């Protein structure tokens, strides 16, 4: 009895913080989502409108477009980070000159705040002063202007996200690769397995939990990208980089439409949970069932 009380006492601070900064804000946002509320408008009162905000977002062309753009952004960014992260993790498992220096430089983007990342990339991609447009123009004869080209702006935000978060994927996969036992690989080599067979039948199944956990974390984080994109493109040109996080930001802050913005936030959270659950059911649950 005393040990149970001690366990709950040790968990109490964490549970309190989780309730104050997680559960309570969510309940408040859910409450606001059922109201029409613009505190800086002509009528600052909070008016209950049932599911009016949710009906509105179903027919909101900007919101639906932002979902499609966000899905494309998440797919290309997370997939690229996973491939590059694994390649870098394998490279860092080997010894080569300057390995320690490269590993330090490689992890530096992780310590930078997203708004700083967006500011740096804004400076690097500005046509008049940016180093990237100058290099592309002088060396390759290619004009880069993310303020005019929609696909260039989209591609630049994807590359920026890859640059920022690939080190996280690399570190996660390095930890997974280091923890692998050597016996299965030695036995496979004795049996004459090549590198491709070893990867598909030994390495990949053994690091699958780490890969899926990394994909879950990066997917959820990419779906709520705001700071970097706002600093780099502001959601433009047009709606080319108006991801759902940017869409929510512009509804809540410039337009002060708190009720509708809260409804969009709840729906985005729901969609994120559904996507993660579908990935779990499709990838993890069958594997656990097969073991059982």
C-alpha atoms as an extended CHARMM CRD file, in Angstrom:
* protein
*
       292  EXT
         1         1  UNK       CA              0.0000000000        0.0000000000        0.0000000000  PROA      1               0.0000000000
         2         2  UNK       CA              2.8210000000        2.3440000000        0.9080000000  PROA      2               0.0000000000
         3         3  UNK       CA              4.6840000000        1.5680000000       -2.3250000000  PROA      3               0.0000000000
         4         4  UNK       CA              1.5740000000        2.4210000000       -4.4050000000  PROA      4               0.0000000000
         5         5  UNK       CA              1.1810000000        5.7160000000       -2.5620000000  PROA      5               0.0000000000
         6         6  UNK       CA              4.8650000000        6.5170000000       -3.1490000000  PROA      6               0.0000000000
         7         7  UNK       CA              4.4790000000        5.7320000000       -6.8650000000  PROA      7               0.0000000000
         8         8  UNK       CA              1.4960000000        8.0570000000       -7.2490000000  PROA      8               0.0000000000
         9         9  UNK       CA              3.2780000000       10.7370000000       -5.2100000000  PROA      9               0.0000000000
        10        10  UNK       CA              6.2610000000       10.5990000000       -7.5730000000  PROA      10              0.0000000000
        11        11  UNK       CA              3.9680000000       10.7420000000      -10.6080000000  PROA      11              0.0000000000
        12        12  UNK       CA              1.8560000000       13.5920000000       -9.2300000000  PROA      12              0.0000000000
        13        13  UNK       CA              4.0600000000       16.4970000000      -10.4490000000  PROA      13              0.0000000000
        14        14  UNK       CA              4.1740000000       15.0900000000      -13.9890000000  PROA      14              0.0000000000
        15        15  UNK       CA              0.4300000000       14.4210000000      -14.0330000000  PROA      15              0.0000000000
        16        16  UNK       CA             -0.2370000000       17.9360000000      -12.7320000000  PROA      16              0.0000000000
        17        17  UNK       CA              1.9090000000       19.5330000000      -15.4350000000  PROA      17              0.0000000000
        18        18  UNK       CA              0.2660000000       17.3400000000      -18.0890000000  PROA      18              0.0000000000
        19        19  UNK       CA             -3.2000000000       18.3790000000      -16.8840000000  PROA      19              0.0000000000
        20        20  UNK       CA             -2.3760000000       22.0950000000      -16.6890000000  PROA      20              0.0000000000
        21        21  UNK       CA             -0.5710000000       22.3650000000      -20.0270000000  PROA      21              0.0000000000
        22        22  UNK       CA             -2.2630000000       19.5840000000      -21.9870000000  PROA      22              0.0000000000
        23        23  UNK       CA             -5.7320000000       18.5690000000      -20.8420000000  PROA      23              0.0000000000
        24        24  UNK       CA             -7.0390000000       21.9400000000      -19.6320000000  PROA      24              0.0000000000
        25        25  UNK       CA             -6.0110000000       23.8820000000      -22.7820000000  PROA      25              0.0000000000
        26        26  UNK       CA             -7.5360000000       21.1670000000      -24.9830000000  PROA      26              0.0000000000
        27        27  UNK       CA            -10.8490000000       21.3280000000      -23.1050000000  PROA      27              0.0000000000
        28        28  UNK       CA            -10.8280000000       25.1220000000      -23.4120000000  PROA      28              0.0000000000
        29        29  UNK       CA            -10.0950000000       24.9920000000      -27.1720000000  PROA      29              0.0000000000
        30        30  UNK       CA            -12.8520000000       22.4100000000      -27.6050000000  PROA      30              0.0000000000
        31        31  UNK       CA            -15.2380000000       24.6910000000      -25.7200000000  PROA      31              0.0000000000
        32        32  UNK       CA            -14.3080000000       27.7290000000      -27.8080000000  PROA      32              0.0000000000
        33        33  UNK       CA            -14.7190000000       25.7480000000      -31.0450000000  PROA      33              0.0000000000
        34        34  UNK       CA            -18.4860000000       25.5990000000      -30.4450000000  PROA      34              0.0000000000
        35        35  UNK       CA            -18.7190000000       29.3830000000      -30.2300000000  PROA      35              0.0000000000
        36        36  UNK       CA            -18.5060000000       32.3250000000      -32.5730000000  PROA      36              0.0000000000
        37        37  UNK       CA            -15.9760000000       34.5530000000      -30.8880000000  PROA      37              0.0000000000
        38        38  UNK       CA            -14.0430000000       37.5340000000      -32.1600000000  PROA      38              0.0000000000
        39        39  UNK       CA            -12.9780000000       39.4660000000      -29.0360000000  PROA      39              0.0000000000
        40        40  UNK       CA            -11.7660000000       42.4110000000      -31.1390000000  PROA      40              0.0000000000
        41        41  UNK       CA            -14.7820000000       42.5810000000      -33.4400000000  PROA      41              0.0000000000
        42        42  UNK       CA            -17.9670000000       44.6510000000      -33.2740000000  PROA      42              0.0000000000
        43        43  UNK       CA            -19.5160000000       42.0700000000      -30.9460000000  PROA      43              0.0000000000
        44        44  UNK       CA            -16.8120000000       40.7280000000      -28.6190000000  PROA      44              0.0000000000
        45        45  UNK       CA            -19.1970000000       38.3660000000      -26.8060000000  PROA      45              0.0000000000
        46        46  UNK       CA            -18.7880000000       34.6020000000      -27.1010000000  PROA      46              0.0000000000
        47        47  UNK       CA            -21.8860000000       33.2980000000      -28.9160000000  PROA      47              0.0000000000
        48        48  UNK       CA            -22.7380000000       29.5900000000      -28.8680000000  PROA      48              0.0000000000
        49        49  UNK       CA            -23.3700000000       28.3610000000      -32.4210000000  PROA      49              0.0000000000
        50        50  UNK       CA            -23.4530000000       24.5820000000      -31.9460000000  PROA      50              0.0000000000
        51        51  UNK       CA            -21.4330000000       22.9400000000      -34.7410000000  PROA      51              0.0000000000
        52        52  UNK       CA            -21.4670000000       25.9720000000      -37.0400000000  PROA      52              0.0000000000
        53        53  UNK       CA            -17.6950000000       26.2650000000      -37.1270000000  PROA      53              0.0000000000
        54        54  UNK       CA            -17.3210000000       22.6040000000      -38.0460000000  PROA      54              0.0000000000
        55        55  UNK       CA            -19.9110000000       22.9150000000      -40.8190000000  PROA      55              0.0000000000
        56        56  UNK       CA            -18.0620000000       25.9580000000      -42.1050000000  PROA      56              0.0000000000
        57        57  UNK       CA            -14.6710000000       24.2680000000      -42.3630000000  PROA      57              0.0000000000
        58        58  UNK       CA            -16.1210000000       21.3810000000      -44.4090000000  PROA      58              0.0000000000
        59        59  UNK       CA            -16.8510000000       23.9010000000      -47.1840000000  PROA      59              0.0000000000
        60        60  UNK       CA            -13.8190000000       26.1260000000      -46.5700000000  PROA      60              0.0000000000
        61        61  UNK       CA            -11.7860000000       25.9250000000      -49.7950000000  PROA      61              0.0000000000
        62        62  UNK       CA             -8.6840000000       27.3970000000      -48.1350000000  PROA      62              0.0000000000
        63        63  UNK       CA             -8.7540000000       24.8350000000      -45.3270000000  PROA      63              0.0000000000
        64        64  UNK       CA             -9.2680000000       21.9050000000      -47.7160000000  PROA      64              0.0000000000
        65        65  UNK       CA             -6.4500000000       23.1850000000      -49.9350000000  PROA      65              0.0000000000
        66        66  UNK       CA             -4.1830000000       23.5280000000      -46.9010000000  PROA      66              0.0000000000
        67        67  UNK       CA             -4.8600000000       19.8920000000      -46.0000000000  PROA      67              0.0000000000
        68        68  UNK       CA             -3.7320000000       18.7500000000      -49.4390000000  PROA      68              0.0000000000
        69        69  UNK       CA             -0.6090000000       20.9160000000      -49.3930000000  PROA      69              0.0000000000
        70        70  UNK       CA              0.2050000000       19.7580000000      -45.8580000000  PROA      70              0.0000000000
        71        71  UNK       CA             -0.1680000000       16.0850000000      -46.8190000000  PROA      71              0.0000000000
        72        72  UNK       CA              2.2830000000       16.5810000000      -49.7080000000  PROA      72              0.0000000000
        73        73  UNK       CA              4.6980000000       18.4840000000      -47.4430000000  PROA      73              0.0000000000
        74        74  UNK       CA              4.6100000000       15.7900000000      -44.7500000000  PROA      74              0.0000000000
        75        75  UNK       CA              5.0840000000       12.9790000000      -47.2850000000  PROA      75              0.0000000000
        76        76  UNK       CA              8.0940000000       14.4550000000      -49.0840000000  PROA      76              0.0000000000
        77        77  UNK       CA              9.7530000000       15.8760000000      -45.9530000000  PROA      77              0.0000000000
        78        78  UNK       CA              9.4010000000       12.8210000000      -43.6980000000  PROA      78              0.0000000000
        79        79  UNK       CA             10.2900000000       10.3230000000      -46.4400000000  PROA      79              0.0000000000
        80        80  UNK       CA             13.3990000000       12.3090000000      -47.4130000000  PROA      80              0.0000000000
        81        81  UNK       CA             14.4600000000       12.7080000000      -43.7850000000  PROA      81              0.0000000000
        82        82  UNK       CA             14.0690000000        8.9730000000      -43.2020000000  PROA      82              0.0000000000
        83        83  UNK       CA             16.1660000000        8.0000000000      -46.2340000000  PROA      83              0.0000000000
        84        84  UNK       CA             18.8740000000       10.6100000000      -45.6170000000  PROA      84              0.0000000000
        85        85  UNK       CA             18.8590000000        9.9470000000      -41.8830000000  PROA      85              0.0000000000
        86        86  UNK       CA             19.4400000000        6.2290000000      -42.3980000000  PROA      86              0.0000000000
        87        87  UNK       CA             22.2020000000        6.8570000000      -44.9430000000  PROA      87              0.0000000000
        88        88  UNK       CA             23.9560000000        9.2700000000      -42.5770000000  PROA      88              0.0000000000
        89        89  UNK       CA             23.4840000000        6.9020000000      -39.6480000000  PROA      89              0.0000000000
        90        90  UNK       CA             25.1780000000        4.1160000000      -41.6060000000  PROA      90              0.0000000000
        91        91  UNK       CA             27.9870000000        6.4880000000      -42.6090000000  PROA      91              0.0000000000
        92        92  UNK       CA             28.5410000000        7.6110000000      -39.0180000000  PROA      92              0.0000000000
        93        93  UNK       CA             28.7730000000        3.9720000000      -37.9060000000  PROA      93              0.0000000000
        94        94  UNK       CA             32.0840000000        3.8180000000      -39.7810000000  PROA      94              0.0000000000
        95        95  UNK       CA             35.3480000000        5.5820000000      -39.0110000000  PROA      95              0.0000000000
        96        96  UNK       CA             36.5740000000        8.2730000000      -41.3980000000  PROA      96              0.0000000000
        97        97  UNK       CA             38.7300000000       11.4090000000      -41.0840000000  PROA      97              0.0000000000
        98        98  UNK       CA             36.8400000000       14.3150000000      -39.5100000000  PROA      98              0.0000000000
        99        99  UNK       CA             34.0050000000       12.1260000000      -38.2100000000  PROA      99              0.0000000000
       100       100  UNK       CA             33.7420000000       13.9320000000      -34.8580000000  PROA      100             0.0000000000
       101       101  UNK       CA             33.7230000000       17.3540000000      -36.5400000000  PROA      101             0.0000000000
       102       102  UNK       CA             31.0850000000       16.2930000000      -39.0770000000  PROA      102             0.0000000000
       103       103  UNK       CA             28.9150000000       14.7800000000      -36.3620000000  PROA      103             0.0000000000
       104       104  UNK       CA             29.0300000000       18.0510000000      -34.4020000000  PROA      104             0.0000000000
       105       105  UNK       CA             28.2230000000       20.2010000000      -37.4310000000  PROA      105             0.0000000000
       106       106  UNK       CA             25.4960000000       17.7870000000      -38.4860000000  PROA      106             0.0000000000
       107       107  UNK       CA             23.6010000000       18.1560000000      -35.2030000000  PROA      107             0.0000000000
       108       108  UNK       CA             23.8040000000       21.9610000000      -35.0060000000  PROA      108             0.0000000000
       109       109  UNK       CA             20.4160000000       22.5890000000      -36.7290000000  PROA      109             0.0000000000
       110       110  UNK       CA             18.6680000000       20.7780000000      -33.8770000000  PROA      110             0.0000000000
       111       111  UNK       CA             19.6330000000       23.4510000000      -31.3600000000  PROA      111             0.0000000000
       112       112  UNK       CA             18.2080000000       26.2540000000      -33.5120000000  PROA      112             0.0000000000
       113       113  UNK       CA             14.6960000000       27.5410000000      -32.8510000000  PROA      113             0.0000000000
       114       114  UNK       CA             12.3140000000       27.1290000000      -35.8210000000  PROA      114             0.0000000000
       115       115  UNK       CA             11.8530000000       30.8850000000      -36.1620000000  PROA      115             0.0000000000
       116       116  UNK       CA             15.6360000000       31.2920000000      -36.4340000000  PROA      116             0.0000000000
       117       117  UNK       CA             15.7610000000       28.5590000000      -39.0710000000  PROA      117             0.0000000000
       118       118  UNK       CA             13.1080000000       30.3820000000      -41.0810000000  PROA      118             0.0000000000
       119       119  UNK       CA             14.9820000000       33.6780000000      -40.7680000000  PROA      119             0.0000000000
       120       120  UNK       CA             18.2660000000       32.1330000000      -41.9070000000  PROA      120             0.0000000000
       121       121  UNK       CA             16.6490000000       30.4920000000      -44.9160000000  PROA      121             0.0000000000
       122       122  UNK       CA             14.8450000000       33.7370000000      -45.7210000000  PROA      122             0.0000000000
       123       123  UNK       CA             18.1830000000       35.5050000000      -45.9480000000  PROA      123             0.0000000000
       124       124  UNK       CA             19.7520000000       32.6890000000      -47.9620000000  PROA      124             0.0000000000
       125       125  UNK       CA             16.9100000000       32.5780000000      -50.5350000000  PROA      125             0.0000000000
       126       126  UNK       CA             16.2500000000       36.3040000000      -51.0470000000  PROA      126             0.0000000000
       127       127  UNK       CA             17.0290000000       36.9260000000      -54.7580000000  PROA      127             0.0000000000
       128       128  UNK       CA             18.9710000000       40.1560000000      -54.2570000000  PROA      128             0.0000000000
       129       129  UNK       CA             21.2230000000       39.1270000000      -51.3550000000  PROA      129             0.0000000000
       130       130  UNK       CA             20.7520000000       35.3750000000      -50.8460000000  PROA      130             0.0000000000
       131       131  UNK       CA             23.6540000000       33.0140000000      -51.4400000000  PROA      131             0.0000000000
       132       132  UNK       CA             21.4850000000       30.2280000000      -52.8700000000  PROA      132             0.0000000000
       133       133  UNK       CA             19.9040000000       32.2730000000      -55.7220000000  PROA      133             0.0000000000
       134       134  UNK       CA             23.3190000000       33.7340000000      -56.5860000000  PROA      134             0.0000000000
       135       135  UNK       CA             24.9770000000       30.3140000000      -56.7630000000  PROA      135             0.0000000000
       136       136  UNK       CA             22.1450000000       28.8240000000      -58.8220000000  PROA      136             0.0000000000
       137       137  UNK       CA             22.1290000000       31.8130000000      -61.1830000000  PROA      137             0.0000000000
       138       138  UNK       CA             25.9060000000       32.1400000000      -61.6820000000  PROA      138             0.0000000000
       139       139  UNK       CA             26.7920000000       28.4550000000      -61.8330000000  PROA      139             0.0000000000
       140       140  UNK       CA             23.6810000000       26.7970000000      -63.2740000000  PROA      140             0.0000000000
       141       141  UNK       CA             21.8220000000       29.6660000000      -64.9150000000  PROA      141             0.0000000000
       142       142  UNK       CA             18.7330000000       28.9000000000      -62.8340000000  PROA      142             0.0000000000
       143       143  UNK       CA             16.6010000000       31.6700000000      -61.3290000000  PROA      143             0.0000000000
       144       144  UNK       CA             15.2480000000       30.9930000000      -57.8510000000  PROA      144             0.0000000000
       145       145  UNK       CA             12.4900000000       33.2850000000      -56.6130000000  PROA      145             0.0000000000
       146       146  UNK       CA             10.2550000000       31.7100000000      -53.9840000000  PROA      146             0.0000000000
       147       147  UNK       CA              8.1380000000       34.8580000000      -53.8620000000  PROA      147             0.0000000000
       148       148  UNK       CA              6.8840000000       34.2550000000      -57.4050000000  PROA      148             0.0000000000
       149       149  UNK       CA              7.0910000000       30.5220000000      -58.0670000000  PROA      149             0.0000000000
       150       150  UNK       CA              4.6720000000       28.3120000000      -56.1220000000  PROA      150             0.0000000000
       151       151  UNK       CA              6.5250000000       25.0590000000      -56.6460000000  PROA      151             0.0000000000
       152       152  UNK       CA              9.8880000000       26.6590000000      -55.8080000000  PROA      152             0.0000000000
       153       153  UNK       CA              8.4250000000       27.9540000000      -52.5320000000  PROA      153             0.0000000000
       154       154  UNK       CA              6.9880000000       24.5240000000      -51.7070000000  PROA      154             0.0000000000
       155       155  UNK       CA             10.2390000000       22.7320000000      -52.5570000000  PROA      155             0.0000000000
       156       156  UNK       CA             12.2520000000       25.2260000000      -50.4890000000  PROA      156             0.0000000000
       157       157  UNK       CA             10.0950000000       24.6700000000      -47.3950000000  PROA      157             0.0000000000
       158       158  UNK       CA             10.5400000000       20.9120000000      -47.7980000000  PROA      158             0.0000000000
       159       159  UNK       CA             14.3230000000       21.2630000000      -48.1420000000  PROA      159             0.0000000000
       160       160  UNK       CA             14.4210000000       23.5870000000      -45.1300000000  PROA      160             0.0000000000
       161       161  UNK       CA             12.5210000000       21.0470000000      -43.0210000000  PROA      161             0.0000000000
       162       162  UNK       CA             14.8570000000       18.2750000000      -44.1920000000  PROA      162             0.0000000000
       163       163  UNK       CA             17.8960000000       20.3670000000      -43.2540000000  PROA      163             0.0000000000
       164       164  UNK       CA             16.4450000000       21.1330000000      -39.8300000000  PROA      164             0.0000000000
       165       165  UNK       CA             15.2010000000       17.6940000000      -38.7680000000  PROA      165             0.0000000000
       166       166  UNK       CA             17.3040000000       15.0690000000      -40.5490000000  PROA      166             0.0000000000
       167       167  UNK       CA             19.8590000000       15.1410000000      -37.6790000000  PROA      167             0.0000000000
       168       168  UNK       CA             17.1010000000       13.9900000000      -35.2860000000  PROA      168             0.0000000000
       169       169  UNK       CA             16.3400000000       11.0190000000      -37.5280000000  PROA      169             0.0000000000
       170       170  UNK       CA             20.0520000000       10.2640000000      -37.8450000000  PROA      170             0.0000000000
       171       171  UNK       CA             20.6170000000       10.2300000000      -34.0860000000  PROA      171             0.0000000000
       172       172  UNK       CA             17.5660000000        8.0340000000      -33.5130000000  PROA      172             0.0000000000
       173       173  UNK       CA             18.6320000000        5.4840000000      -36.1180000000  PROA      173             0.0000000000
       174       174  UNK       CA             22.2380000000        5.4880000000      -34.9010000000  PROA      174             0.0000000000
       175       175  UNK       CA             20.9770000000        4.4960000000      -31.4540000000  PROA      175             0.0000000000
       176       176  UNK       CA             18.9100000000        1.7140000000      -33.0330000000  PROA      176             0.0000000000
       177       177  UNK       CA             21.7900000000        0.4280000000      -35.1720000000  PROA      177             0.0000000000
       178       178  UNK       CA             24.2730000000        0.4560000000      -32.2750000000  PROA      178             0.0000000000
       179       179  UNK       CA             21.9180000000       -1.6660000000      -30.1680000000  PROA      179             0.0000000000
       180       180  UNK       CA             21.6570000000       -4.4520000000      -32.7720000000  PROA      180             0.0000000000
       181       181  UNK       CA             23.3310000000       -7.7520000000      -31.8350000000  PROA      181             0.0000000000
       182       182  UNK       CA             26.1870000000       -8.9210000000      -34.0650000000  PROA      182             0.0000000000
       183       183  UNK       CA             25.2790000000      -12.6350000000      -34.1800000000  PROA      183             0.0000000000
       184       184  UNK       CA             22.4890000000      -12.4730000000      -36.8260000000  PROA      184             0.0000000000
       185       185  UNK       CA             24.7290000000      -10.4900000000      -39.1940000000  PROA      185             0.0000000000
       186       186  UNK       CA             27.6490000000      -12.8890000000      -38.7600000000  PROA      186             0.0000000000
       187       187  UNK       CA             25.4200000000      -15.8940000000      -39.3780000000  PROA      187             0.0000000000
       188       188  UNK       CA             23.9250000000      -14.2550000000      -42.4840000000  PROA      188             0.0000000000
       189       189  UNK       CA             27.3910000000      -13.5590000000      -43.8930000000  PROA      189             0.0000000000
       190       190  UNK       CA             28.4340000000      -17.1630000000      -43.2530000000  PROA      190             0.0000000000
       191       191  UNK       CA             25.3140000000      -18.3180000000      -45.1340000000  PROA      191             0.0000000000
       192       192  UNK       CA             26.3130000000      -16.1670000000      -48.1030000000  PROA      192             0.0000000000
       193       193  UNK       CA             23.7290000000      -13.3510000000      -47.7990000000  PROA      193             0.0000000000
       194       194  UNK       CA             24.5470000000      -10.1460000000      -49.6550000000  PROA      194             0.0000000000
       195       195  UNK       CA             24.1140000000       -6.6090000000      -48.3240000000  PROA      195             0.0000000000
       196       196  UNK       CA             20.6440000000       -6.1580000000      -49.8090000000  PROA      196             0.0000000000
       197       197  UNK       CA             19.3850000000       -9.3980000000      -48.2600000000  PROA      197             0.0000000000
       198       198  UNK       CA             20.9100000000       -8.5190000000      -44.8990000000  PROA      198             0.0000000000
       199       199  UNK       CA             19.2450000000       -5.1140000000      -44.9950000000  PROA      199             0.0000000000
       200       200  UNK       CA             15.7580000000       -6.3600000000      -45.9500000000  PROA      200             0.0000000000
       201       201  UNK       CA             15.6460000000       -9.4900000000      -43.7960000000  PROA      201             0.0000000000
       202       202  UNK       CA             17.7270000000       -8.5590000000      -40.7340000000  PROA      202             0.0000000000
       203       203  UNK       CA             18.4940000000       -4.8510000000      -40.3270000000  PROA      203             0.0000000000
       204       204  UNK       CA             15.1400000000       -3.4110000000      -41.3720000000  PROA      204             0.0000000000
       205       205  UNK       CA             12.9240000000       -5.7470000000      -39.2750000000  PROA      205             0.0000000000
       206       206  UNK       CA             15.1180000000       -5.2100000000      -36.2030000000  PROA      206             0.0000000000
       207       207  UNK       CA             15.0880000000       -1.3980000000      -36.3940000000  PROA      207             0.0000000000
       208       208  UNK       CA             11.4480000000       -1.1480000000      -37.5040000000  PROA      208             0.0000000000
       209       209  UNK       CA             10.2090000000        0.0190000000      -34.0440000000  PROA      209             0.0000000000
       210       210  UNK       CA             12.7410000000        2.8650000000      -34.0430000000  PROA      210             0.0000000000
       211       211  UNK       CA             11.7980000000        3.8060000000      -37.6260000000  PROA      211             0.0000000000
       212       212  UNK       CA              8.0820000000        3.8470000000      -36.8630000000  PROA      212             0.0000000000
       213       213  UNK       CA              8.5770000000        5.8640000000      -33.6810000000  PROA      213             0.0000000000
       214       214  UNK       CA             10.6650000000        8.3830000000      -35.6240000000  PROA      214             0.0000000000
       215       215  UNK       CA              8.0710000000        8.5760000000      -38.4030000000  PROA      215             0.0000000000
       216       216  UNK       CA              5.2910000000        9.1660000000      -35.8510000000  PROA      216             0.0000000000
       217       217  UNK       CA              7.2330000000       11.9710000000      -34.1600000000  PROA      217             0.0000000000
       218       218  UNK       CA              8.2740000000       13.6680000000      -37.3850000000  PROA      218             0.0000000000
       219       219  UNK       CA              4.8690000000       13.3080000000      -39.0160000000  PROA      219             0.0000000000
       220       220  UNK       CA              3.0680000000       14.9040000000      -36.0640000000  PROA      220             0.0000000000
       221       221  UNK       CA              5.6630000000       17.6670000000      -35.9020000000  PROA      221             0.0000000000
       222       222  UNK       CA              5.5620000000       18.3480000000      -39.6540000000  PROA      222             0.0000000000
       223       223  UNK       CA              1.7640000000       18.6210000000      -39.6310000000  PROA      223             0.0000000000
       224       224  UNK       CA              1.9430000000       21.5520000000      -37.2240000000  PROA      224             0.0000000000
       225       225  UNK       CA              4.7760000000       23.4550000000      -38.9100000000  PROA      225             0.0000000000
       226       226  UNK       CA              4.2240000000       27.2010000000      -38.5210000000  PROA      226             0.0000000000
       227       227  UNK       CA              7.2260000000       29.2990000000      -37.4840000000  PROA      227             0.0000000000
       228       228  UNK       CA              9.6880000000       28.3590000000      -40.2190000000  PROA      228             0.0000000000
       229       229  UNK       CA              7.1890000000       28.6730000000      -43.0530000000  PROA      229             0.0000000000
       230       230  UNK       CA              5.7990000000       31.9950000000      -41.8050000000  PROA      230             0.0000000000
       231       231  UNK       CA              9.2850000000       33.4680000000      -41.6750000000  PROA      231             0.0000000000
       232       232  UNK       CA             10.3180000000       32.0560000000      -45.0600000000  PROA      232             0.0000000000
       233       233  UNK       CA              7.2410000000       32.4370000000      -47.2880000000  PROA      233             0.0000000000
       234       234  UNK       CA              4.3960000000       33.7290000000      -45.0940000000  PROA      234             0.0000000000
       235       235  UNK       CA              2.2560000000       30.9460000000      -46.5370000000  PROA      235             0.0000000000
       236       236  UNK       CA              2.6420000000       32.1520000000      -50.1150000000  PROA      236             0.0000000000
       237       237  UNK       CA              2.8890000000       32.7650000000      -52.9190000000  PROA      237             0.0000000000
       238       238  UNK       CA             -0.8760000000       32.4440000000      -52.9910000000  PROA      238             0.0000000000
       239       239  UNK       CA             -1.6350000000       29.3610000000      -50.9220000000  PROA      239             0.0000000000
       240       240  UNK       CA              1.3290000000       27.2620000000      -52.1190000000  PROA      240             0.0000000000
       241       241  UNK       CA              2.7820000000       26.9460000000      -48.6010000000  PROA      241             0.0000000000
       242       242  UNK       CA             -0.3450000000       27.6670000000      -46.5520000000  PROA      242             0.0000000000
       243       243  UNK       CA             -0.0650000000       24.5320000000      -44.4300000000  PROA      243             0.0000000000
       244       244  UNK       CA             -2.7020000000       23.7880000000      -41.7940000000  PROA      244             0.0000000000
       245       245  UNK       CA             -0.5640000000       25.3020000000      -39.0410000000  PROA      245             0.0000000000
       246       246  UNK       CA             -0.1790000000       28.5070000000      -41.0560000000  PROA      246             0.0000000000
       247       247  UNK       CA             -3.8960000000       28.4790000000      -41.8590000000  PROA      247             0.0000000000
       248       248  UNK       CA             -4.7790000000       28.2230000000      -38.1540000000  PROA      248             0.0000000000
       249       249  UNK       CA             -2.3200000000       30.9850000000      -37.2840000000  PROA      249             0.0000000000
       250       250  UNK       CA             -3.8220000000       33.3570000000      -39.8510000000  PROA      250             0.0000000000
       251       251  UNK       CA             -7.3620000000       32.6150000000      -38.6940000000  PROA      251             0.0000000000
       252       252  UNK       CA             -6.5930000000       33.1470000000      -35.0120000000  PROA      252             0.0000000000
       253       253  UNK       CA             -4.1570000000       36.0660000000      -34.9860000000  PROA      253             0.0000000000
       254       254  UNK       CA             -4.5660000000       38.4090000000      -37.9810000000  PROA      254             0.0000000000
       255       255  UNK       CA             -8.3150000000       37.7390000000      -38.2940000000  PROA      255             0.0000000000
       256       256  UNK       CA             -8.8670000000       37.0860000000      -34.5230000000  PROA      256             0.0000000000
       257       257  UNK       CA            -11.4550000000       34.4330000000      -35.4260000000  PROA      257             0.0000000000
       258       258  UNK       CA            -10.9080000000       32.3840000000      -32.3010000000  PROA      258             0.0000000000
       259       259  UNK       CA            -13.9540000000       30.1410000000      -32.5770000000  PROA      259             0.0000000000
       260       260  UNK       CA            -13.3130000000       28.9780000000      -36.1260000000  PROA      260             0.0000000000
       261       261  UNK       CA             -9.5640000000       28.6840000000      -35.5280000000  PROA      261             0.0000000000
       262       262  UNK       CA            -10.2290000000       26.4770000000      -32.5040000000  PROA      262             0.0000000000
       263       263  UNK       CA            -12.5070000000       24.2290000000      -34.5810000000  PROA      263             0.0000000000
       264       264  UNK       CA             -9.7980000000       23.8310000000      -37.2290000000  PROA      264             0.0000000000
       265       265  UNK       CA             -7.2720000000       22.9890000000      -34.4940000000  PROA      265             0.0000000000
       266       266  UNK       CA             -9.5140000000       20.2670000000      -33.0790000000  PROA      266             0.0000000000
       267       267  UNK       CA            -10.0640000000       18.7380000000      -36.5290000000  PROA      267             0.0000000000
       268       268  UNK       CA             -6.3440000000       18.7770000000      -37.3020000000  PROA      268             0.0000000000
       269       269  UNK       CA             -5.6230000000       17.0600000000      -33.9780000000  PROA      269             0.0000000000
       270       270  UNK       CA             -8.2740000000       14.4520000000      -34.7730000000  PROA      270             0.0000000000
       271       271  UNK       CA             -6.8480000000       13.8290000000      -38.2550000000  PROA      271             0.0000000000
       272       272  UNK       CA             -3.3370000000       13.4640000000      -36.8000000000  PROA      272             0.0000000000
       273       273  UNK       CA             -4.5590000000       10.8610000000      -34.3040000000  PROA      273             0.0000000000
       274       274  UNK       CA             -6.4380000000        8.9810000000      -37.0380000000  PROA      274             0.0000000000
       275       275  UNK       CA             -3.4000000000        8.8840000000      -39.3460000000  PROA      275             0.0000000000
       276       276  UNK       CA             -1.1510000000        7.6380000000      -36.5280000000  PROA      276             0.0000000000
       277       277  UNK       CA             -3.7310000000        5.0070000000      -35.5630000000  PROA      277             0.0000000000
       278       278  UNK       CA             -4.0230000000        3.8090000000      -39.1720000000  PROA      278             0.0000000000
       279       279  UNK       CA             -0.2450000000        3.5210000000      -39.3910000000  PROA      279             0.0000000000
       280       280  UNK       CA             -0.1980000000        1.5590000000      -36.1520000000  PROA      280             0.0000000000
       281       281  UNK       CA             -2.9550000000       -0.8050000000      -37.2960000000  PROA      281             0.0000000000
       282       282  UNK       CA             -1.3750000000       -1.2900000000      -40.7020000000  PROA      282             0.0000000000
       283       283  UNK       CA              2.2670000000       -1.6670000000      -39.6770000000  PROA      283             0.0000000000
       284       284  UNK       CA              2.6390000000       -2.5620000000      -35.9980000000  PROA      284             0.0000000000
       285       285  UNK       CA             -0.4990000000       -4.4790000000      -35.0210000000  PROA      285             0.0000000000
       286       286  UNK       CA             -0.0990000000       -7.2650000000      -37.6600000000  PROA      286             0.0000000000
       287       287  UNK       CA              3.5070000000       -7.7670000000      -36.5590000000  PROA      287             0.0000000000
       288       288  UNK       CA              2.4930000000       -8.1050000000      -32.9030000000  PROA      288             0.0000000000
       289       289  UNK       CA             -0.3650000000      -10.4460000000      -33.8640000000  PROA      289             0.0000000000
       290       290  UNK       CA              2.0220000000      -12.6460000000      -35.8160000000  PROA      290             0.0000000000
       291       291  UNK       CA              4.2660000000      -12.9460000000      -32.7760000000  PROA      291             0.0000000000
       292       292  UNK       CA              1.2990000000      -13.9290000000      -30.6390000000  PROA      292             0.0000000000
